Amino acid sequence: MNTTSLIRRRYPLLLAAVLLALVPAHHAMADKDDHIEARELLQRGEILPLARILTVVQQRVPGDVIEVELEREDGRWEYKVKVLTPTGLVRKLYLDARNGAVLKIKDD
């Protein structure tokens, strides 16, 4: 299976994970407007679409994406993406949500 079909197959699930990550878990059930905030961030150019982020991730660390979070860190939006590599290692990538730059990669 190629990367594009993998992304298309998993995109709805990953998008849901990103939307839920916009607020702390204890607020997730109380605040149903996370998707609105994510859309506004995307429209204002504050974050890249998830599909672009996943393309960058696959280029840097091939494997299966198992978790995606979108969080505000030090005044900027960051995507945090966990990847299960073909060798069974879990790696976590931190990306600038505005431009897709990889900020850090670490073993999880």
Sine and cosine of phi, psi and omega as CSV:
sin_phi,cos_phi,sin_psi,cos_psi,sin_omega,cos_omega
0.00,0.00,0.72,-0.69,-0.02,-1.00
-1.00,0.08,0.24,-0.97,-0.07,-1.00
-0.87,0.49,-0.64,0.77,-0.02,-1.00
-0.89,0.46,-0.71,0.71,-0.01,-1.00
-0.93,0.36,-0.56,0.83,0.06,-1.00
-0.89,0.46,-0.71,0.70,0.01,-1.00
-0.89,0.46,-0.71,0.70,-0.01,-1.00
-0.89,0.46,-0.62,0.78,-0.03,-1.00
-0.93,0.36,-0.60,0.80,-0.09,-1.00
-0.99,-0.14,-0.11,0.99,-0.09,-1.00
-0.81,0.59,-0.75,0.66,-0.03,-1.00
-0.87,0.49,-0.65,0.76,0.01,-1.00
-0.92,0.39,-0.68,0.74,0.00,-1.00
-0.92,0.38,-0.62,0.79,0.05,-1.00
-0.88,0.47,-0.67,0.74,0.03,-1.00
-0.87,0.48,-0.65,0.76,0.02,-1.00
-0.89,0.45,-0.67,0.74,0.02,-1.00
-0.90,0.44,-0.70,0.72,-0.02,-1.00
-0.89,0.46,-0.65,0.76,0.02,-1.00
-0.93,0.36,-0.44,0.90,-0.02,-1.00
-0.98,0.21,-0.11,0.99,-0.03,-1.00
-0.93,0.37,-0.42,0.91,0.03,-1.00
-0.77,-0.64,0.38,-0.93,0.04,-1.00
-0.84,0.54,0.47,-0.88,-0.09,-1.00
-0.83,0.56,-0.61,0.79,-0.04,-1.00
-0.94,0.35,-0.27,0.96,0.06,-1.00
-0.99,-0.14,-0.15,0.99,-0.11,-0.99
-0.85,0.52,-0.65,0.76,-0.02,-1.00
-0.97,0.23,-0.50,0.87,-0.05,-1.00
-0.98,0.19,-0.53,0.85,-0.10,-1.00
-0.93,-0.36,0.94,-0.33,-0.05,-1.00
-1.00,-0.05,0.15,0.99,-0.09,-1.00
-0.98,-0.21,0.28,0.96,-0.02,-1.00
-0.86,0.51,-0.65,0.76,-0.02,-1.00
-0.91,0.42,-0.53,0.85,0.03,-1.00
-0.93,0.38,-0.69,0.72,0.02,-1.00
-0.89,0.45,-0.68,0.73,0.01,-1.00
-0.88,0.47,-0.68,0.73,0.02,-1.00
-0.90,0.44,-0.66,0.75,0.02,-1.00
-0.90,0.43,-0.66,0.75,0.05,-1.00
-0.87,0.49,-0.68,0.74,0.01,-1.00
-0.91,0.42,-0.71,0.70,-0.02,-1.00
-0.91,0.42,-0.55,0.84,0.01,-1.00
-0.99,0.14,-0.05,1.00,0.01,-1.00
0.98,0.21,0.28,0.96,0.01,-1.00
-0.99,0.17,-0.39,0.92,0.06,-1.00
-0.68,-0.73,0.43,-0.90,0.10,-1.00
-1.00,0.05,0.38,-0.93,0.09,-1.00
-0.89,0.45,0.52,-0.86,-0.02,-1.00
-0.84,0.54,-0.61,0.79,-0.01,-1.00
-0.85,0.52,-0.64,0.77,0.03,-1.00
-0.93,0.38,-0.65,0.76,0.03,-1.00
-0.88,0.47,-0.69,0.72,-0.03,-1.00
-0.92,0.39,-0.52,0.86,0.08,-1.00
-0.90,0.44,-0.71,0.70,0.04,-1.00
-0.88,0.48,-0.71,0.71,-0.02,-1.00
-0.86,0.52,-0.74,0.67,-0.03,-1.00
-0.90,0.43,-0.53,0.85,0.05,-1.00
-0.94,0.35,-0.58,0.82,-0.05,-1.00
-1.00,0.05,-0.66,0.75,-0.04,-1.00
-0.67,-0.75,1.00,-0.04,0.02,-1.00
-0.89,0.45,0.57,-0.82,0.03,-1.00
0.49,-0.87,-0.24,-0.97,-0.01,-1.00
-0.99,-0.12,0.83,-0.56,0.07,-1.00
-0.95,0.32,0.81,-0.58,-0.04,-1.00
-0.91,-0.41,-0.22,0.98,0.04,-1.00
-0.32,-0.95,0.61,-0.79,0.07,-1.00
-0.70,-0.72,0.72,-0.69,0.08,-1.00
-0.76,-0.64,0.51,-0.86,0.12,-0.99
-0.83,-0.56,0.89,-0.46,-0.08,-1.00
-0.69,-0.72,0.41,-0.91,0.09,-1.00
-1.00,-0.01,0.88,-0.47,-0.02,-1.00
-0.78,-0.63,0.84,-0.55,0.05,-1.00
0.77,0.64,0.68,0.73,0.07,-1.00
0.99,0.12,0.05,1.00,0.03,-1.00
-0.72,-0.70,0.41,-0.91,0.05,-1.00
-0.99,0.13,0.71,-0.70,0.04,-1.00
-0.78,-0.62,0.67,-0.74,0.22,-0.97
-1.00,-0.01,0.69,-0.72,0.13,-0.99
-0.88,-0.48,0.87,-0.50,-0.13,-0.99
-0.82,-0.57,0.82,-0.58,0.08,-1.00
-0.99,-0.14,0.71,-0.70,-0.02,-1.00
-0.81,-0.59,0.74,-0.67,0.14,-0.99
-1.00,-0.05,0.92,-0.38,-0.06,-1.00
-0.98,0.22,0.30,-0.95,0.03,-1.00
-0.85,0.53,-0.39,0.92,0.02,-1.00
-1.00,0.05,-0.03,1.00,0.03,-1.00
1.00,-0.08,0.02,1.00,0.04,-1.00
-0.99,0.14,0.66,-0.75,0.10,-1.00
-0.99,-0.16,0.83,-0.56,0.01,-1.00
-0.88,-0.48,0.58,-0.81,0.00,-1.00
-0.90,-0.44,0.81,-0.58,0.04,-1.00
-0.95,-0.30,0.66,-0.75,0.08,-1.00
-0.93,-0.38,0.84,-0.55,-0.05,-1.00
-0.81,-0.59,0.61,-0.79,0.13,-0.99
-0.92,0.38,0.87,-0.49,-0.08,-1.00
-0.93,0.36,-0.37,0.93,-0.02,-1.00
-0.97,0.22,-0.64,0.77,-0.09,-1.00
-0.82,-0.58,-0.07,1.00,0.04,-1.00
0.99,0.15,0.08,1.00,0.00,-1.00
-0.91,0.42,0.71,-0.70,0.05,-1.00
-0.98,0.22,0.87,-0.50,-0.04,-1.00
-1.00,-0.01,-0.56,0.83,-0.05,-1.00
-0.27,-0.96,0.53,-0.85,0.15,-0.99
-0.77,-0.64,0.76,-0.65,0.03,-1.00
-0.60,-0.80,0.39,-0.92,0.08,-1.00
-0.98,0.21,0.65,-0.76,-0.06,-1.00
-0.97,-0.23,0.00,0.00,0.00,0.00
